[in-house]
């Protein structure tokens, strides 16, 4: 059976964020020729009231066809942001209606928030003593309201196992792609990213864009250097060589790269090499040594260290996990 995702629509919700789980999870398919594989997730939208209209922060409402009983059947519950959280936002407590709805969630269900949906998780006690994030503009208020939560305002999302939180808006896309990658591997997540026309991977620890002025329009970008680097990940890549592709000094290139990508060139290269290694481990029978060379890590030891740091597992365990998943009917 597909993994069931229930998206909780609260009054004052942001339509963009409500649509993220449907776009990412709803389009995730088992790998098959022509993208004709079976759906990996079933996504339903529910309200804390019986089926009916739910207000948005825009000039229209949405008609939700499921009531809170859908939460009792969910494997994952996603709570997008809302601008009408009332006592949840003001006092850190759930309304009786919201508390009754969340009481239907089964123990062990994966709980996920997008942006200030984290307030609901915190008020319900899911974040007590745990790391969490939210939109940077609400982080100070969130920490004062919920001192028992370990708030990190500088990251895109935090994966704490069965409870995950993300920063604002587009970080919800990153978190949902991360979950698909965690559940079904890089190949499935990358295909969804391509179809959604978004970057396939932004690491959760990447900084939110805080107090950074929008750069003035520039003719010179780092796009050419990134494309050049992606075409030769299996070979040594020096920072000066990347800067040379854009005819920039190393200092200017590094500053411009961080403005455009949100990470240093070195961090970005490591992320791309980890993604290449994951893809090869999932889809090929290459030896670990060959995967390490093709991904640009050089040795199996280096690959093992980087994969362990990024995913918490060595290459052999990662390959075995996703091969077993792919072979399961």
Secondary structure, 3 states (H helix, E strand, C coil): CCEEEEEECCCCECHHHHHHHHHHHCCCECCCHHHCCCECEEEEEECCCCCEEEEECCCCEEEECECHHHHHHCCEEEECCECCCCHHHHHCCCCHHHHHHHCCCCCCCEEEECHHHHHHHHHCCCCCCCEECCCHHHHHHHHHHCCCCEECCCCCEEECCCEEEECCCHHHHHHHHHHHHHHHCHHHHHHHHHHHCCCCCCCCCCCCCCCCCCCCCCCCCCHHHHHHHHCCCCCCCCHHHHHHHCCCCHHHHHHHHHHHHCCCHHHHHHHHHHHHHHHHHHHCCCCHHHHHHHHCCCCHHHHHHHHHHHHCCCHHHHHHHHHHHHHCC
